[in-house]
C-alpha cells in the first residue's frame, strides 16, 4: 500500500486555521493521560445542564476556570463547589506553539497566555450545536486540539447559526485555531465517526477536544 499523503494546513475562513497532524503520537498519549486525571477531579467530568433544563451530550471538565452556562467562575458551584484544577504552564507553551504554527507570528504568539481549557469528551452519539465562544472577555484566539475519533467540524459565520458554513474533518492530532475575523464564528460538531481513532493514543473510543482560551478575567 502507498503511504497516505500529508494533509496540508488550510485557512478555512479568515483567521480560522486547520493544521492536520500537529500533535505527535507521544503528545496525544500524554494529553489523554492528563485529561483522564482531570476527569476524576477535583471537579469531575460531567454532562453540563443548561439553564432551560437541557443537558449537553458531551461530557466536560474544566481547567483554570470553571465554565457553566454562560460564565466562568473559580469554583464549580453547579457541580461540587470546589475550585477546578490549575491551568498548567506547559499548556501556555503549547498554546503559543499552536499560534506560531497557525499564523507564523512568533512575536504575537508570545503575548498569548491562555488561562482556561474546556475538555470535551464525545462518545459516538454526542454532538455540539452551532454556537459562539463568547463568554470570554478577550478576543484572543481559541486553540482547539483533537484526539481520538474523527469528527465533522462545522465552521460558520459570525452572524447566524445557519449557512454559509464549511464542513471539514478533524482527526486525531489535528489543531484548529479560531482567531482574527473568525474568532466569534459559529461552529459545531454535527457528527463523530465512531471507531476511527487509534487506541495507541490511550483513548479506546470517542473523541477528546481540548480548547484553550483567554478569559480576560482577573
Secondary structure as UniProt FT lines:
FT   STRAND          10..13
FT   TURN            14..15
FT   STRAND          16..19
FT   TURN            20..21
FT   HELIX           25..39
FT   STRAND          46..49
FT   TURN            51..52
FT   STRAND          55..63
FT   STRAND          66..68
FT   TURN            69..70
FT   STRAND          71..73
FT   TURN            77..80
FT   HELIX           89..103
FT   HELIX           106..110
FT   STRAND          116..122
FT   TURN            124..125
FT   STRAND          128..131
FT   STRAND          142..148
FT   STRAND          151..155
FT   STRAND          166..170
FT   TURN            172..173
FT   STRAND          175..178
FT   HELIX           180..182
FT   TURN            183..184
FT   STRAND          187..192
FT   TURN            194..195
FT   HELIX           199..201
FT   STRAND          207..213
//
